[in-house]
Amino acid sequence: MPKVLLIEDEVQLGQIVKDSLEMRGFEMLYAADGKEGLRIYQQEHPDVVVLDIMMPNMDGFSVTAEIRKQDKFTPIIFLTAKSQTADVVKGFELGGNDYLKKPFSMDELIVRITALLKRFGDNPGTREMEEGAVTIGQYIFNYTKQTLARNNSIEFLSHREAAILRRLYDNKNEVMERKAVLLDLWGDDNFFNARSMDVFITKLRRYLKDDSRVQIVNIRGVGYKLIF
């Protein structure tokens, strides 16, 4: 049973979401502010964190930053008011994985949670990475462990970083279409999701910068290409 931590200061909304997800088979943890949510996270180690951005005591960005200091893997979904969607890029930079605009349907939230919990797909490239690591230039990329290693250094990737790098690897030396990845990972190719994808690409370039032969090339208007 997946364990979901919901951090939402609107208590009525929080109770509705909690009850709805419990009825659908999720184990729910709930906190009404960021500080309490972080405490519960550290104590209970949930499978997914769903949190509002604007909260008392500690906002969603601060909670995310604290979680990512110790955990780069647990998926984080932001809940935002319509006026806050421009801030979501900051959330992705801090390590968030997805977001939903209020108001939202329970079905939509469940789809997002389930997608983040589903670690692997059915394509041959995914099966290859389940069985072991692959090399990208001087790097060893292990999708299962979500790690990128070179010599004695290791980078622990977020779920979204690993998913994008896996798709780049599956299409190495060929164009990975931007729209297809946005629809696959985010479910929508809107402006804010596209910006968040750019953030992840920038991070991956930084992780791979010590091998000059490895490049993620921007194919203007189409997507990206991993070459090595």
N, C-alpha and C positions, 0 to 999 in steps of 0.2 A: 504494500500500500504506500504510494508516494506521500512523503511528508512535505507539506507546503507551509511556509511561514508568511503570513500576511501582516504587513505593517501599514496601518491606515488610521489616521487620526479622526476621520469621520466615523464615529462609532456605529451609527446606524447602518452605513454602507458596509463597514467592516463585518458586522454581524450577518448581514444578508449574504455577503460573499462567502463567509465562513460556513454558514448553514448550507448554502447551495452546493459548495464543493464537497462538504461532508456527505451530503445526500448522493453525490456522484462517486463516492468511494475514496476520496482523499482524506488523509489524516491532516487536520488543520491545527496550526499554532497561530495565535493572534496577539498583536501588540498595538496599542493606540498611540505610541510615539516612537521616535527613532531610537532613543536611548534604551528603552525597554526592549525594542525589537532586536537591537544588537546583542543585548544580554541573552535573550532567548535563542538567538542564532548560535552564540558561542556555547550555550548549554545543550541545545537539542540537535544541532547539525542537520538542518532540513535539506531536502533534495532540491527544492526551488524556493527562492525568495521573491515575493511580490510586494512592492512597496511604493507608497506615494512619494512624490518629490518634496512637496511642501508640508512639513510636520513640525510640531513643537519639540523643544529640547535638542533634537538632532535631525537635520533634514535628510532626504533620501540620498543625496549625493555624498554626504558625510558618512552615512551608514555604509554605502557601497565602497567608498574608499577604505574604510576600516576592514570590511570583509575581505577585500582584495589584497590587503597586506598579509593575510594568512591563508587565503583560499582563492585560487584563480579558476576553480572549476565550477562551483555551484552556480547554476543559472540565476540571473537576476532580471526581473521584469519590472519596469517602471509604470506606475499609473500617473497620468498627467491630465491636468485641465487643458482645454483647448489652447489657452493663452500661454501654456508652458512648453508646447511642442518644440519651439525653437531651442529650448534648453536641453533637449534630449541628446543632442550631439555631445554635450559635456558629459552626460551620463554614460554614453558609449565610451568616451575617452577614459573614464574612470573604471570601466570594466563591466558595464551593463550589457545585457544580451538582447533585450527586446523592450517594447513599450506598447501601452494601450492608452488611447484617449478616452476620458470620461465624457459621457456615459458609455458603457460597454456592456455587451451581453455576456452571460455566464458561459455560453457555448464558445464564444470567441476566446475568452480567457482560458478555457479548458484546452482549446486547440493550440494556443500559444504554449501553455505549460507542457502539454503532451509532446509537442514538436521539440522543445528543449530537452525533455527527458529522453527522447529517442536518439540515442547516440550514433546509430549506424543505419545506413541505407542498404540497398540490395545490389548496387553496381559493383563490377569486378574490382575497381580501384579501392572501394571500401573494404572488400573481403581481403584484399592484399594487405591492407594496413592493419586489419584485425589480426592477421597471422604474424605480423612483425613490423619492424621499422623499414623505412626506405631512405635512400640517400638523395639529397638535394645539394649538389656540389660537395663542399666539405662538411655539410650538415647531415645529421641523422634525424629524420622526422618520424616520430611515433604517434600516429593518430590516436591509438587506443589509450596511451598514457598522456596524450596531449603535450608532448615535449619536443623541443628542438635543441639538439645538442651539437656542440663543436668543440673538439679537444676535451678539455676538462670543465667547460662551462655548459650549463644547461638552462634553457629558458622554458618556463612552464606557461603554456598558452592557455588562453581562455577558450571556452567551448566554441565561440564564434570565430576566433582567430584560427583554431585548428580546422574548423569546417571549411573556411575559405581557402586555407593553404592546401587542404586535401583536394579541393576542386581544382585549384591551380595545378597541383601535381598531376591529377588525373588527365588534365589537358595540357601538360607541359609541351612547350614549343608550339602550342596552338592557342588561338584566342579563346579565353573564357568569357562568354557573353555576360555582361553586367546585369542585364534585365533578368536573365534566367536565374542567376544566383540570388538576386533580390527577391524574386517570386518564390524561390525554393526555400531560402533561409528566413526571410522576413514576411513573406506572404503578400507583399505589396512593393511596387517599385516607385513609391512617391519620393518627393524631394528629400525629406528628412531621413528616410531609410537609405537613400543614395549617399547622403552626406555621412551617415554613420558607417557605411561600407568603405567610404574613402578613408575614414579614420583607421579602420582595421587594416586596410592596405598599407597605409603609412607606417603603422606599427610593424607589420610583417617585413616591410623593406628595411626598417631599422634592425630587426632581429637578424636579417640576412646580410647585413652590410659588410661583414668581415670577409666575405668571399666575393671579390669583384666580378667573378664570372657568373654569379647568380643575380638575376635582375627580374623585377616585376615591371613590365613595360606597359604603359598606358596606351591603348589603341583607341584613339579619340573617337567618341561617339559609339563605340562598340563594346569595349570591355578591357580586359587585361590579359597579358601573356607572361607566363613564367618561363624564362630561358636559363639554361645552364649547360 
